[in-house]
């Protein structure tokens, strides 16, 4: 019985020490949010693996910005994914739902290169549409 209490005490102490160390020295990956995810991605990856060039939706990784008759979306640079109004979200949807299936990946890459955060709801819809486009290929 005494041995079990010692093992329990050592386990609790070790857990507490690890917790404190993690709070004092957090890993870089613990600080990643959807708003600053570009800081921790491997080069050439958009972070949306369903619509990433590495998964061959686009033929090659391109750093050239291509517009899809959506120049007005440049006004949303720097706005957080959760900070859009309903009207602004609809602007993104209007563009997204007019794209051909083969343009979805390129549009996602263009948005990322332009420094625009997609609204959270539109990002989910984009991933869904990209998955559908992939299954139809």
Phi and psi in degrees as GROMACS dihedral restraints (atoms count N, CA, C in turn):
[ dihedral_restraints ]
;  ai    aj    ak    al  type     phi  dphi    fc
    3     4     5     6     1   -63.6    20    10
    4     5     6     7     1   -38.7    20    10
    6     7     8     9     1   -64.4    20    10
    7     8     9    10     1   -39.0    20    10
    9    10    11    12     1   -65.5    20    10
   10    11    12    13     1   -38.9    20    10
   12    13    14    15     1   -66.0    20    10
   13    14    15    16     1   -36.9    20    10
   15    16    17    18     1   -65.9    20    10
   16    17    18    19     1   -44.6    20    10
   18    19    20    21     1   -62.8    20    10
   19    20    21    22     1   -42.0    20    10
   21    22    23    24     1   -62.5    20    10
   22    23    24    25     1   -43.7    20    10
   24    25    26    27     1   -63.9    20    10
   25    26    27    28     1   -42.2    20    10
   27    28    29    30     1   -65.3    20    10
   28    29    30    31     1   -41.1    20    10
   30    31    32    33     1   -63.9    20    10
   31    32    33    34     1   -45.2    20    10
   33    34    35    36     1   -63.7    20    10
   34    35    36    37     1   -44.0    20    10
   36    37    38    39     1   -63.1    20    10
   37    38    39    40     1   -43.1    20    10
   39    40    41    42     1   -62.8    20    10
   40    41    42    43     1   -43.9    20    10
   42    43    44    45     1   -60.9    20    10
   43    44    45    46     1   -42.4    20    10
   45    46    47    48     1   -63.9    20    10
   46    47    48    49     1   -44.0    20    10
   48    49    50    51     1   -62.3    20    10
   49    50    51    52     1   -44.7    20    10
   51    52    53    54     1   -62.6    20    10
   52    53    54    55     1   -40.0    20    10
   54    55    56    57     1   -61.3    20    10
   55    56    57    58     1   -47.3    20    10
   57    58    59    60     1   -64.1    20    10
   58    59    60    61     1   -43.5    20    10
   60    61    62    63     1   -62.4    20    10
   61    62    63    64     1   -41.0    20    10
   63    64    65    66     1   -65.2    20    10
   64    65    66    67     1   -37.2    20    10
   66    67    68    69     1   -70.1    20    10
   67    68    69    70     1   -35.8    20    10
   69    70    71    72     1   -77.5    20    10
   70    71    72    73     1   -41.6    20    10
   72    73    74    75     1  -123.2    20    10
   73    74    75    76     1    74.7    20    10
   75    76    77    78     1   -68.6    20    10
   76    77    78    79     1   146.8    20    10
   78    79    80    81     1   -71.1    20    10
   79    80    81    82     1   153.6    20    10
   81    82    83    84     1   -57.3    20    10
   82    83    84    85     1   -39.5    20    10
   84    85    86    87     1   -67.7    20    10
   85    86    87    88     1   -20.1    20    10
   87    88    89    90     1   -72.8    20    10
   88    89    90    91     1   -20.2    20    10
   90    91    92    93     1   -91.5    20    10
   91    92    93    94     1    -3.1    20    10
   93    94    95    96     1   -76.6    20    10
   94    95    96    97     1   129.9    20    10
   96    97    98    99     1  -125.5    20    10
   97    98    99   100     1   174.4    20    10
   99   100   101   102     1   -67.7    20    10
  100   101   102   103     1   -20.9    20    10
  102   103   104   105     1   -79.7    20    10
  103   104   105   106     1   -27.6    20    10
  105   106   107   108     1  -121.9    20    10
  106   107   108   109     1    29.2    20    10
  108   109   110   111     1   -67.6    20    10
  109   110   111   112     1   -19.5    20    10
  111   112   113   114     1   -64.0    20    10
  112   113   114   115     1   -22.8    20    10
  114   115   116   117     1   -70.1    20    10
  115   116   117   118     1   -26.6    20    10
  117   118   119   120     1  -112.8    20    10
  118   119   120   121     1     7.1    20    10
  120   121   122   123     1   -82.3    20    10
  121   122   123   124     1   148.5    20    10
  123   124   125   126     1   -65.1    20    10
  124   125   126   127     1   150.9    20    10
  126   127   128   129     1   -59.1    20    10
  127   128   129   130     1   135.5    20    10
  129   130   131   132     1    87.0    20    10
  130   131   132   133     1     4.9    20    10
  132   133   134   135     1  -115.4    20    10
  133   134   135   136     1   133.2    20    10
  135   136   137   138     1   -83.4    20    10
  136   137   138   139     1   -12.4    20    10
  138   139   140   141     1    89.3    20    10
  139   140   141   142     1   -10.7    20    10
  141   142   143   144     1  -110.1    20    10
  142   143   144   145     1    82.3    20    10
  144   145   146   147     1   -57.1    20    10
  145   146   147   148     1   -23.7    20    10
  147   148   149   150     1   -70.7    20    10
  148   149   150   151     1   -32.2    20    10
  150   151   152   153     1  -113.6    20    10
  151   152   153   154     1    25.6    20    10
  153   154   155   156     1   -90.1    20    10
  154   155   156   157     1   144.5    20    10
  156   157   158   159     1   -61.2    20    10
  157   158   159   160     1   -29.6    20    10
  159   160   161   162     1   -62.3    20    10
  160   161   162   163     1   -23.0    20    10
  162   163   164   165     1   -94.0    20    10
  163   164   165   166     1    12.4    20    10
  165   166   167   168     1    70.3    20    10
  166   167   168   169     1    25.4    20    10
  168   169   170   171     1   -72.3    20    10
  169   170   171   172     1   -31.4    20    10
  171   172   173   174     1  -113.9    20    10
  172   173   174   175     1   151.9    20    10
  174   175   176   177     1   -66.9    20    10
  175   176   177   178     1   -38.9    20    10
  177   178   179   180     1  -147.1    20    10
  178   179   180   181     1   157.3    20    10
  180   181   182   183     1   -70.3    20    10
  181   182   183   184     1   125.0    20    10
  183   184   185   186     1  -121.4    20    10
  184   185   186   187     1   137.2    20    10
  186   187   188   189     1  -104.3    20    10
  187   188   189   190     1     3.0    20    10
  189   190   191   192     1   -83.3    20    10
  190   191   192   193     1   129.8    20    10
  192   193   194   195     1   -79.3    20    10
  193   194   195   196     1   129.0    20    10
  195   196   197   198     1  -117.6    20    10
  196   197   198   199     1   134.9    20    10
  198   199   200   201     1  -100.0    20    10
  199   200   201   202     1   144.1    20    10
  201   202   203   204     1  -118.2    20    10
  202   203   204   205     1    51.4    20    10
  204   205   206   207     1    53.2    20    10
  205   206   207   208     1    44.3    20    10
  207   208   209   210     1  -134.3    20    10
  208   209   210   211     1    31.8    20    10
  210   211   212   213     1   -57.5    20    10
  211   212   213   214     1   -28.6    20    10
  213   214   215   216     1   -64.2    20    10
  214   215   216   217     1   -20.4    20    10
  216   217   218   219     1   -71.7    20    10
  217   218   219   220     1   -16.6    20    10
  219   220   221   222     1   -61.8    20    10
  220   221   222   223     1   -22.0    20    10
  222   223   224   225     1   -65.6    20    10
  223   224   225   226     1   -15.0    20    10
  225   226   227   228     1   -98.1    20    10
  226   227   228   229     1    11.6    20    10
  228   229   230   231     1   -57.3    20    10
  229   230   231   232     1   134.2    20    10
  231   232   233   234     1    84.8    20    10
  232   233   234   235     1    -4.5    20    10
  234   235   236   237     1   -83.7    20    10
  235   236   237   238     1   135.0    20    10
  237   238   239   240     1   -68.1    20    10
  238   239   240   241     1   154.5    20    10
  240   241   242   243     1   -59.7    20    10
  241   242   243   244     1   -27.3    20    10
  243   244   245   246     1  -101.4    20    10
  244   245   246   247     1     6.5    20    10
  246   247   248   249     1  -103.8    20    10
  247   248   249   250     1     9.5    20    10
  249   250   251   252     1   -84.3    20    10
  250   251   252   253     1   149.3    20    10
  252   253   254   255     1   -82.4    20    10
  253   254   255   256     1   166.4    20    10
  255   256   257   258     1   -60.0    20    10
  256   257   258   259     1   -38.7    20    10
  258   259   260   261     1   -64.6    20    10
  259   260   261   262     1   -41.0    20    10
  261   262   263   264     1   -66.6    20    10
  262   263   264   265     1   -39.5    20    10
  264   265   266   267     1   -61.1    20    10
  265   266   267   268     1   -39.7    20    10
  267   268   269   270     1   -63.9    20    10
  268   269   270   271     1   -32.9    20    10
  270   271   272   273     1   -61.7    20    10
  271   272   273   274     1   -42.6    20    10
  273   274   275   276     1   -64.4    20    10
  274   275   276   277     1   -43.8    20    10
  276   277   278   279     1   -62.3    20    10
  277   278   279   280     1   -40.0    20    10
  279   280   281   282     1   -57.0    20    10
  280   281   282   283     1   -42.4    20    10
  282   283   284   285     1   -70.4    20    10
  283   284   285   286     1   -47.9    20    10
  285   286   287   288     1   -57.3    20    10
  286   287   288   289     1   -45.1    20    10
  288   289   290   291     1   -81.5    20    10
  289   290   291   292     1    -1.5    20    10
  291   292   293   294     1  -100.3    20    10
  292   293   294   295     1    -3.2    20    10
  294   295   296   297     1   -76.4    20    10
  295   296   297   298     1   146.7    20    10
  297   298   299   300     1   -75.3    20    10
  298   299   300   301     1   155.1    20    10
  300   301   302   303     1   -54.9    20    10
  301   302   303   304     1   -34.3    20    10
  303   304   305   306     1   -77.4    20    10
  304   305   306   307     1    -7.2    20    10
  306   307   308   309     1   -96.9    20    10
  307   308   309   310     1   -10.6    20    10
  309   310   311   312     1   -61.0    20    10
  310   311   312   313     1   -48.2    20    10
  312   313   314   315     1   -62.9    20    10
  313   314   315   316     1   -42.6    20    10
  315   316   317   318     1   -64.4    20    10
  316   317   318   319     1   -37.7    20    10
  318   319   320   321     1   -66.2    20    10
  319   320   321   322     1   -42.7    20    10
  321   322   323   324     1   -60.5    20    10
  322   323   324   325     1   -42.0    20    10
  324   325   326   327     1   -65.6    20    10
  325   326   327   328     1   -42.1    20    10
  327   328   329   330     1   -61.1    20    10
  328   329   330   331     1   -43.8    20    10
  330   331   332   333     1   -59.8    20    10
  331   332   333   334     1   -44.0    20    10
  333   334   335   336     1   -64.3    20    10
  334   335   336   337     1   -46.0    20    10
  336   337   338   339     1   -63.9    20    10
  337   338   339   340     1   -28.1    20    10
  339   340   341   342     1   -83.0    20    10
  340   341   342   343     1    -3.4    20    10
  342   343   344   345     1    76.3    20    10
  343   344   345   346     1    29.5    20    10
  345   346   347   348     1  -105.4    20    10
  346   347   348   349     1   128.6    20    10
  348   349   350   351     1   -87.0    20    10
  349   350   351   352     1   124.7    20    10
  351   352   353   354     1   -69.7    20    10
  352   353   354   355     1   143.3    20    10
  354   355   356   357     1   -58.6    20    10
  355   356   357   358     1   145.1    20    10
  357   358   359   360     1   -54.4    20    10
  358   359   360   361     1   -44.2    20    10
  360   361   362   363     1   -65.3    20    10
  361   362   363   364     1   -40.0    20    10
  363   364   365   366     1   -69.8    20    10
  364   365   366   367     1   -35.1    20    10
  366   367   368   369     1   -61.6    20    10
  367   368   369   370     1   -42.2    20    10
  369   370   371   372     1   -62.9    20    10
  370   371   372   373     1   -41.6    20    10
  372   373   374   375     1   -66.7    20    10
  373   374   375   376     1   -38.6    20    10
  375   376   377   378     1   -60.9    20    10
  376   377   378   379     1   -45.4    20    10
  378   379   380   381     1   -64.2    20    10
  379   380   381   382     1   -39.3    20    10
  381   382   383   384     1   -64.0    20    10
  382   383   384   385     1   -45.8    20    10
  384   385   386   387     1   -65.7    20    10
  385   386   387   388     1   -37.5    20    10
  387   388   389   390     1   -65.6    20    10
  388   389   390   391     1   -39.0    20    10
  390   391   392   393     1   -65.1    20    10
  391   392   393   394     1   -40.8    20    10
  393   394   395   396     1   -64.0    20    10
  394   395   396   397     1   -42.5    20    10
  396   397   398   399     1   -62.1    20    10
  397   398   399   400     1   -38.9    20    10
  399   400   401   402     1   -65.7    20    10
  400   401   402   403     1   -40.6    20    10
  402   403   404   405     1   -71.3    20    10
  403   404   405   406     1   -23.6    20    10
  405   406   407   408     1   -83.4    20    10
  406   407   408   409     1   -12.4    20    10
